[in-house]
Amino acid sequence: MLKRCLLFWGNTKMAGYIFLIGATGTMKQCIEDGVYSTVISEPRGHWGIPNEATFCDFLSMKAGDNVYFFQKRKIYGVGELVNVGNDCKYKNYPQASTPKTFAYENVKINLLYDKGLESPSLRWLCTFSPSPAFFLEGIDMDDVLGSAPEQFRMLRAMQNVSFIKLDDNENKALRNHIIFRNRSALKDISAHFAHCNTTHIVIKQKISGTYQMTSKEIMDLCVDPSGVLRHEMALECGLVDALANRKPESNIFGKWDYISHQVIASPFKPLIYVDKMDIFGYRYLSDLPGGYDTLGDFLILELKRDIAERESVEQVMKYVEWVKQEYAFGDYSRIKAFVVAGSFTQPAIDAVKEIAVRYYTFGSHPAMTNC
């Protein structure tokens, strides 16, 4: 049985984000304002890896991506990230990416989104609107997972995070199910959460270049005296930013339509043991006449902040096998895999020739062998 349908119809080039709201959180207020931000723990002079991971998640957001909310076992939606000004994501105040503690009184005048005393901890934000609506009726998580079990991957690993990113296929399955379950409420405004553009207007009036989010802010803070990054999450931030926003420094990897990080790459098991690709992406055959929404190639990046050993090559090839089986219908030629590191040992270089070569057969009449 085919696990993935690679031909999409309509406007399906949309990732999805599910924002987790605590039991007493203000989901209703977020939807009304069209702004989401998560409380970031005090940095104590430096950013922890979870903080950098959250920053990294924001960096890959694009206008048009769907958004949902999760609270008390139920998922509410559907919304869509929208640009307010020239982007859909910003620092809440100009110094927000600096790992220092700020008093509300000292940043109040510069806040894009003022939530009172907790505002300094709301470092980064994104802006969205209903699309078509955020329905008052939430859908139970079990109901969602049972609606299309073969489609959901990241949704099954939603634990100890502020929000998760879904690929286009997983997002489409979630969006379709929520809209289907709320089909009778589509034209009933009383069955929708309220939404107002006032906050977006205020943000648009305030934003300037000092509010833009860039990975350089994080990476510059994580370089040790020898010039090496202290941990790999900072490197992930830099590459996600470059790839998702198609910056010149990413040209060596080519152009990709979808980029995410820490993507599941193993059968489901206790989450502590789940393997995750550092960076995963794919692109469509949109450069063909007609701009087809047909998936083409897949990208895998294994990252090492300093030196890559043989084990790094072995790890990325493990991910190649996973993507070949789960996404690429057995076609190795569609997978572009890289190890990114400061330097490579000779055993790592030798491993590329020894274990990174794949011979495979494709086609039927005639069958052809490729490498």
Stockholm file with secondary structure:
# STOCKHOLM 1.0

chainA/1-371         MLKRCLLFWGNTKMAGYIFLIGATGTMKQCIEDGVYSTVISEPRGHWGIPNEATFCDFLSMKAGDNVYFFQKRKIYGVGELVNVGNDCKYKNYPQASTPKTFAYENVKINLLYDKGLESPSLRWLCTFSPSPAFFLEGIDMDDVLGSAPEQFRMLRAMQNVSFIKLDDNENKALRNHIIFRNRSALKDISAHFAHCNTTHIVIKQKISGTYQMTSKEIMDLCVDPSGVLRHEMALECGLVDALANRKPESNIFGKWDYISHQVIASPFKPLIYVDKMDIFGYRYLSDLPGGYDTLGDFLILELKRDIAERESVEQVMKYVEWVKQEYAFGDYSRIKAFVVAGSFTQPAIDAVKEIAVRYYTFGSHPAMTNC
#=GR chainA/1-371 SS CCSCCCBCCSSCCCCEEEEECCTTCCHHHHHHHTEEECCCCCCTTSCCHHHHHHHHHHHTCCTTCEEEEEETTEEEEEEEECCBTTBSEEESSTTTTSSSCCCHHHHGGGCSSCCGGGGGGCCEEEEEEESSCCBSSCEEHHHHHHHSTTTCSGGGGCCSSSEEEECHHHHHHHHHHHHHHTGGGTTCGGGBCCCCSHHHHHHHHHCCGGGCCCHHHHHHHTBCTTSCBSSHHHHHHHHHHHHHTTCGGGGGGCCCSEEEEEEECSCCCCGGGCCEEEEEEEEESTTSTTCCCBEEEEEEEEECSSEECHHHHHHHHHHHHHHHHHTSTTCGGGEEEEEECSEECHHHHHHHHHHSCCCEEECSTTCEEEC
#=GC SS_cons         CCSCCCBCCSSCCCCEEEEECCTTCCHHHHHHHTEEECCCCCCTTSCCHHHHHHHHHHHTCCTTCEEEEEETTEEEEEEEECCBTTBSEEESSTTTTSSSCCCHHHHGGGCSSCCGGGGGGCCEEEEEEESSCCBSSCEEHHHHHHHSTTTCSGGGGCCSSSEEEECHHHHHHHHHHHHHHTGGGTTCGGGBCCCCSHHHHHHHHHCCGGGCCCHHHHHHHTBCTTSCBSSHHHHHHHHHHHHHTTCGGGGGGCCCSEEEEEEECSCCCCGGGCCEEEEEEEEESTTSTTCCCBEEEEEEEEECSSEECHHHHHHHHHHHHHHHHHTSTTCGGGEEEEEECSEECHHHHHHHHHHSCCCEEECSTTCEEEC
//
